[in-house]
């Protein structure tokens, strides 16, 4: 096993061992905010402060939420949290084989979650009675170990766009109705929830992700399906980044210390507290088969016949 692989596995092992003490309710308890998207912005091209979604045209209409200001500011202190602290037997590993990185697990996060389905009698259930239960499901992605930037960006699917070091998945910033999920939907204390297939996922950053040390660049919190790493919100020198610091896909290039101790100029994505929060598009070469999940047939708000309830 080389030093790079050993470093990655050590990181994954540390995250997988998180327990209830790792919950950090800072988003809701310390007055945190985010800048959401409540207009009908275009989804059919790459653009900063937006995202490019395969098969979509514009965002769905915003819902009136008591935690959402008219300018799109999301006040987490006003936003209900899905109650509960459920622990899971998470299995996740990131390993390397030649030119490939393998991301494998059972889809269960290495941190406690809220209790799903959401009780309709709870405060969260008044606004978003998510009917979905978290279920074990195979996660197995083969992505480039040393990804390259493509000549042109490409669109994001609905559904998985990356894998977090916690073992959960990254989805893009939209809900099933093409609205800003962070502004519209409710999550547990780790800012995640399940989809209709039971897949636990995040639409933005989580307080349960690895954190940057003061004055340092944020660590890796996951990998996009094009192979590029996703880092937390701090850039060089520990400065918290905004969308204006990143390109239309929500990433940039600069020298970064690698797990094997070397320094290399690499492209990478960053989380921010501004829509689209994670990725705006894929900047690397991605398997077209991973982009084939578009919006539900029939348009926003009209899932296909026989589809499970959304949440």
Secondary structure as UniProt FT lines:
FT   HELIX           3..16
FT   HELIX           20..22
FT   HELIX           26..29
FT   TURN            30..31
FT   STRAND          33..35
FT   TURN            48..49
FT   TURN            54..55
FT   TURN            66..67
FT   TURN            70..71
FT   STRAND          73..75
FT   HELIX           76..78
FT   STRAND          92..97
FT   TURN            98..99
FT   STRAND          100..105
FT   TURN            120..121
FT   HELIX           123..127
FT   STRAND          139..144
FT   TURN            145..146
FT   STRAND          149..154
FT   STRAND          160..164
FT   TURN            165..166
FT   STRAND          169..171
FT   TURN            176..177
FT   HELIX           181..184
FT   TURN            189..190
FT   STRAND          192..194
FT   TURN            196..197
FT   STRAND          200..202
FT   TURN            207..208
FT   TURN            214..215
FT   STRAND          220..224
FT   TURN            225..226
FT   STRAND          229..231
FT   HELIX           236..238
FT   HELIX           243..245
FT   TURN            248..249
FT   STRAND          251..257
FT   TURN            259..260
FT   STRAND          263..270
FT   TURN            275..276
FT   STRAND          282..284
FT   HELIX           288..291
FT   TURN            297..298
FT   TURN            300..301
FT   TURN            305..306
//
